[in-house]
Amino acid sequence: MDTIRVLVADDEPNYRSALQKVLKLAPEIELVGMAADGREAFDLAQETEPDVLLTDINMPYLNGLQLTNRLTRIMPELQVVILTVSEDSEDVFEAIRSGAIGYILKDSTPKDVIEAIREAMRGESRMTPRIAKLVIEDFRRLVGAGRPTEEEHFYELSKREREMLQFLAEGKKNKEIADALSLAEKTVKNHVSSILRKLHVNTRTEAAMKAVREGLV
């Protein structure tokens, strides 16, 4: 089992302590550092070179969104998961634009936090269900009746890829898609990679949002 090196950034001492206990539940996770503010996290990330950064949004000096933006520019292999109390759709969109791959709330279970880290390491996105619902609803409102039609944005997606894109827009994971379509999980992973390439996006979340925005699902 490969080790996942994780850096935590949160300005609340009690929550940092709680996260430390949660991460110990997963033997493959190695906690390489804990930062109390964004500036400290920025320095620690470059020093420890983590695989995954687990960060809050509201922190002194650099907030989590600014931190994500700066680090993903200079550390493209770093995966960032936002762990916050904010359900503001603008925060969610800015986190995605900044390069975060996951967005979960602080009331998530320890299992959800650990799974978000594991999925980030695999290049998969995780969102708390009500955050995912909020994102989709906001996009539908934004594009409204005037959203571009499929014909206006042509993508060479196969019938199978369009089918999978619908699952991605619903927030389904590879295993869930594989089970629903009676396919091998590896086959699904290959199709998802192809979808991301054809849509010119980097993450499943971006693919889902683009699919809704441009009427592909």
C-alpha positions in Angstrom: 0.0 0.0 0.0 1.5 3.3 -1.1 1.9 6.0 1.6 -0.1 9.2 1.2 1.8 12.2 2.6 -0.7 14.8 4.0 -0.2 18.3 5.2 -3.0 19.9 7.3 -3.7 23.7 7.4 -6.2 25.0 9.9 -6.1 27.9 12.4 -8.2 26.1 15.0 -5.9 24.1 17.4 -8.7 21.8 18.6 -9.7 21.0 15.1 -6.1 20.3 14.0 -5.8 18.0 17.0 -9.0 16.2 16.0 -7.8 15.8 12.4 -4.5 14.3 13.6 -6.5 11.6 15.5 -8.7 11.0 12.4 -5.7 10.6 10.1 -4.2 8.0 12.4 -7.1 5.8 11.6 -5.7 5.2 8.1 -2.4 3.3 8.2 -1.4 4.5 4.7 -1.7 8.2 5.6 1.5 9.9 6.9 0.9 13.3 8.5 3.9 15.4 7.4 3.0 18.7 9.0 0.4 20.9 10.5 0.1 24.6 9.9 -1.9 27.2 11.8 -2.1 29.8 9.0 -1.8 30.0 5.2 1.7 31.5 5.2 3.1 28.7 7.4 1.3 26.1 5.2 2.8 27.6 2.1 6.3 27.2 3.5 5.7 23.8 5.0 4.3 22.5 1.7 7.5 23.4 -0.1 9.6 21.9 2.6 7.7 18.6 3.1 6.4 18.1 -0.5 3.0 16.4 0.5 0.8 14.5 -1.8 -2.3 16.0 -0.4 -3.0 19.3 1.3 -6.1 19.4 3.6 -6.9 23.0 4.2 -9.5 25.3 5.7 -10.6 28.4 3.9 -10.6 31.1 6.6 -7.0 31.4 7.9 -4.7 34.4 8.7 -2.2 35.8 6.3 -3.2 33.6 3.4 -6.7 32.1 3.2 -7.2 28.5 1.9 -8.2 29.7 -1.5 -5.2 31.9 -2.0 -3.0 29.2 -0.6 -4.4 26.6 -3.0 -3.9 29.0 -6.0 -0.3 29.7 -5.1 0.7 26.1 -4.3 -1.0 24.5 -7.3 0.9 26.9 -9.6 4.3 25.8 -8.3 3.5 22.3 -7.2 1.3 20.9 -10.0 1.4 17.3 -8.5 -0.1 18.5 -5.2 -3.8 17.6 -4.7 -5.8 20.0 -2.5 -8.9 19.1 -0.5 -10.8 22.0 1.0 -12.3 21.2 4.5 -14.4 24.0 5.7 -17.7 25.2 7.2 -18.4 27.4 4.2 -21.3 26.4 2.0 -21.0 29.5 -0.1 -21.1 28.6 -3.8 -18.6 31.4 -4.6 -16.1 29.7 -2.3 -16.8 26.4 -4.0 -16.3 27.8 -7.5 -13.2 29.8 -6.5 -11.7 26.6 -4.9 -12.2 24.7 -8.1 -10.7 27.6 -10.2 -7.8 27.7 -7.8 -7.0 24.0 -8.4 -8.7 22.2 -5.5 -9.8 18.6 -6.3 -12.2 18.1 -3.4 -14.5 20.2 -1.2 -16.0 18.8 2.0 -17.6 20.3 5.1 -16.2 20.1 8.6 -19.2 18.1 9.8 -18.1 15.3 7.5 -17.4 11.9 9.2 -13.9 10.7 9.8 -14.5 8.1 7.1 -15.5 10.8 4.6 -12.3 12.8 5.3 -10.1 9.8 4.8 -11.9 8.8 1.6 -11.6 12.4 0.3 -7.8 12.1 0.8 -7.6 8.7 -0.8 -9.7 9.8 -3.8 -7.6 13.0 -4.2 -4.5 10.8 -4.4 -6.1 8.9 -7.2 -7.0 12.1 -9.0 -10.7 11.8 -8.1 -12.9 14.6 -6.8 -15.1 14.4 -3.7 -17.7 16.9 -2.6 -20.1 16.7 0.3 -23.5 15.8 -1.3 -25.2 19.0 -0.4 -22.3 21.0 -1.8 -22.4 19.1 -5.1 -26.2 19.7 -5.2 -25.6 23.4 -4.6 -23.0 23.6 -7.4 -25.3 22.0 -9.9 -28.3 24.1 -8.9 -26.2 27.3 -9.2 -24.9 26.4 -12.6 -28.4 25.6 -13.8 -29.5 29.1 -12.6 -26.5 30.8 -14.1 -26.9 29.3 -17.6 -30.7 29.4 -17.5 -32.7 29.3 -20.7 -29.9 31.0 -22.6 -27.2 28.3 -22.1 -25.4 27.1 -25.2 -26.8 24.0 -27.0 -24.9 20.9 -27.6 -24.5 21.8 -31.2 -22.8 25.1 -30.4 -20.1 23.3 -28.4 -19.3 20.1 -30.3 -17.2 17.5 -28.4 -16.3 14.2 -30.0 -17.7 12.1 -27.2 -18.8 8.5 -27.8 -22.2 7.3 -26.8 -20.6 5.5 -23.8 -18.6 8.6 -22.8 -21.8 10.7 -22.8 -23.4 8.0 -20.7 -20.5 8.2 -18.2 -20.6 12.0 -18.3 -24.1 11.9 -17.0 -22.9 9.8 -14.0 -20.0 12.3 -13.4 -22.5 15.1 -13.3 -24.4 13.2 -10.6 -21.2 12.9 -8.6 -20.8 9.1 -9.1 -17.4 7.5 -8.4 -15.7 5.1 -10.7 -16.8 2.0 -8.8 -20.4 3.2 -8.8 -20.3 3.8 -12.5 -18.6 0.4 -13.1 -21.3 -1.4 -11.1 -24.1 0.5 -12.9 -22.8 -0.2 -16.4 -21.4 -3.7 -15.6 -17.9 -2.6 -16.6 -14.4 -3.1 -15.1 -13.4 -0.2 -12.9 -10.2 0.2 -15.0 -12.3 0.6 -18.1 -14.3 3.3 -16.4 -11.1 5.1 -15.4 -9.9 5.0 -19.0 -13.2 6.4 -20.3 -13.1 9.2 -17.6 -9.6 10.2 -18.7 -10.7 10.4 -22.3 -13.7 12.5 -21.3 -11.4 15.0 -19.4 -9.1 15.2 -22.3 -11.9 15.8 -24.8 -13.6 18.5 -22.7 -10.2 20.2 -22.0 -10.6 20.0 -18.2 -8.4 18.6 -15.5 -10.8 17.2 -12.9 -14.1 15.2 -12.7 -15.7 18.2 -11.0 -14.8 20.5 -13.8 -16.1 18.0 -16.3 -19.4 17.8 -14.4 -19.8 21.6 -14.2 -18.9 22.0 -17.9 -21.4 19.3 -18.8 -24.2 21.1 -17.0 -23.1 24.6 -18.3 -23.0 23.5 -21.9 -26.1 21.3 -21.9 -24.2 18.0 -22.4 -26.3 16.3 -19.8 
